[in-house]
Amino acid sequence: MTSLILWIRRSVIAGFFVTVPLAISVFAFVWIFRLVDGLVGPVFAAWLQRDVPGLGILTTTLLMMLVGALATNVLGKRVLQRAEGYLLRVPVFRTIYSPVKQLVVAFSPDNEYGFKRVILLEDTARGYLLGFLTKEFVVDRGQGPEPMLAVYVPTNHLYLGDVIICPRDKASFPDITVEQAIRIFLTGGVALSSRVRARDGADRVADFRV
């Protein structure tokens, strides 16, 4: 009887950790599908006099493909930039659009203003901090140019964080890609490898074990 109870307990726990992430993922997918499909779907429903599930999300996807094709074209890029410039003149729209766009493009690997590399900083009070390199620049305080780094350290998943300015030789460059670092933050550190190799500003290699 005891072994049966233990088996049931292990099975329930194992089933919980398998089904809950799956259920949440399916729920999120269905919610996004209904949300996007509901934006354009009613227009087609009124036009065709019938409801066609999926037609709204298909139209939205095609529209995004068209905008992406324009954005990669020289003439189309200029047109989009001109239209964006007009929209940014609207105060309320500018307040919402600019921060959202900066956050979204930061995760784009093809954008020059996005996260470039993963940085590991040592803080005497909080230990090691993992962040994203956003800018390399030089500061001259009368003693010659000093290479500096601007590092974005998320403090609430990814959308909130601190910007830390530090000398380049105080930072380490771990062998973690931006995509892997995003996964590490989203999982609360669970996705972090048990061994991380990092190269510091002086081009020296060190091992960090978890």
N, C-alpha and C positions, 0 to 999 in steps of 0.2 A: 504494500500500500504506500509506504514512504517513497519507494523508487518511482511509483506511478505519479505521485504528487510532484516529485522533483522534475519528472519528465514533462508533465503538463506545464509546470512553472517555466521551465526552460523554453518550451515550445511557444508559450504565450509571449514571453519576453522577446524571443527571436522574431516571432511574427510581428510584434509591435514595431520593432526597429526596421523591419522590411516594408511593412504596409504603410506606416505613417508617412515616410518621405515620398513613397509612390503616390499615396492619396493626395498629399499636398501638391506634388508636381502636376498631377492630373487636374486637380481643382484649379491651380493657377493657369494651366494651359487653357482649360475650358473658359475660365473667367476672361482671359485676354482675348480669346477667340470671340466670345459674345460681345465684349466691349468694342473691339475693332469692327466686327461685322455689324454691330448695331448702329455705327456711325453712318455707314453708307447703305446698308441693307434696306432701310425703309424707303430710300429714294427709288431703288430698283423695284421694290415691292409695289409702290404706287404706279410706277411706269409699266411694269409687266402684269399688273393686276394679280400677282401671286408672289408668295414668299419663297425665295430661293436661298436656302442656307449656304453660307460660304461665299456667296457672290460679293458681299461687301468686303470681306477680308482679301479676296482675290483682287478686287479693284484697288484696294489700298496698297497691296504688294506691288502691283503693276505701276501704280503712281510713284511709289518709292523708287522703283527701278528706273522710271523715266527721269525723276529728279536726280538720281545718282548718275545717270548717263549724261545729263546736262551739266552736272557739277564737275565731271571729268573732261568736259569739252571746253576749249578756251572761250568760245563765244558764249556758251551757256553759263560758264562760271562767271563771266562778267555780268550777264543779265541777272543771275541770282544774287551777286554781290550788290548790284544796284538796287534790286528789290529789297534786299535785307537792309540796305542803308536807309531807304524810305521808311521801312517798318520801325527801325530803331529810333526814328524821330518821335515816335509815339511814346510819351513818358511811361505809362503803365505797362505797355508791351515791352519796352526796353528793360524795365525793372525785372520782369519775369524771364524774358528770353535770354538775356546775356548770361546770367549765372547758370541757367540750365544748359545752354550750349557749351559753355566753358567746361562744365562738369562732364558732359557727354563726350566731347571731343578729346578730353584728357585720357580716355580709355581707348582711343583709336590709335592703333599702331602705325597708321599711315599719316597721322597728323604731326606736324613739326612742333606743335605746342602741347602735345600729349605727354604722358608719363614716359620718360626715356629709359630709365634703368631703376633697379631696386637698390636702395641704400640701407645700410645697417649702421646706426649711430649708437654710441655708448653714452648713456646718461648716468651720472653718479647717483641720482636719486631713484630713478626708475629702471635701471639696468639697460639692456639693449632695446633700441627702438627700430622697428622696420618701417620704411617709408619709400616714397617714390621721388626720384630726381625730376624736378620740373624745370630747373634753370641752372646753367653754369655761367658765372660772371666774375668780374675782377673788381676788387676794391683797392683804392690807393689812398692810404692814410698818411702819406708823406714819407713812407719807408719802402716805397716800391710797390708794384702791383702784387696783390694777394689773391690767388684763385679761391673763389668761394662757391658754395653750392646752396641752392634753395631746395629744401626737401619737404614734401608734403607727407605728414604722418597722420593717417586716419585714427580718429579716436572714437567714432561711432559708425561701425561698419566701414563705409567708403565715402559717404556724402558729407561728413563733417570731420574736421581734423585741424591740426596745427601746421603752420608753415615755419620751419626751422632753418635758420641761416647758419652755416658752419663752414670752417675752412675745409678745403678739399682733403688735406692730409689727416683730418679727424674722422673721415668717413671711410667705410668699408663697402666693397661692391660684391655682394654674395652671388653665387651661381644660381640665382633664382630669376626666372623670367617675370615680366609684368603680369602675365596671365596667371602664373603660379602664385604670385603674391596676392592677387585679387582673390584667388581661391582660399588662400591662407586666412585672409581677413574675414571672408564670408563664413568660414567654418570655425572661427574663433581660435585659430592656430592648430586645429586638428590635422590639416593638410600639410603642415610643416614637416619636412624630412628630418629624420633622426640625425643626419649629418649634413652640414652645410659648409662648403668651402667659400671663403671670402678673400678678395684681394683688396688691400688697403690703398690709400692714396700714394704710398711709396712703392706700389707694385709688389708688395709682399703678400704671400699666401698664408692663410691661417684656417684651421678647422674649428668649427663650432659644433658640438654634439649636444643633442637634446635627450 
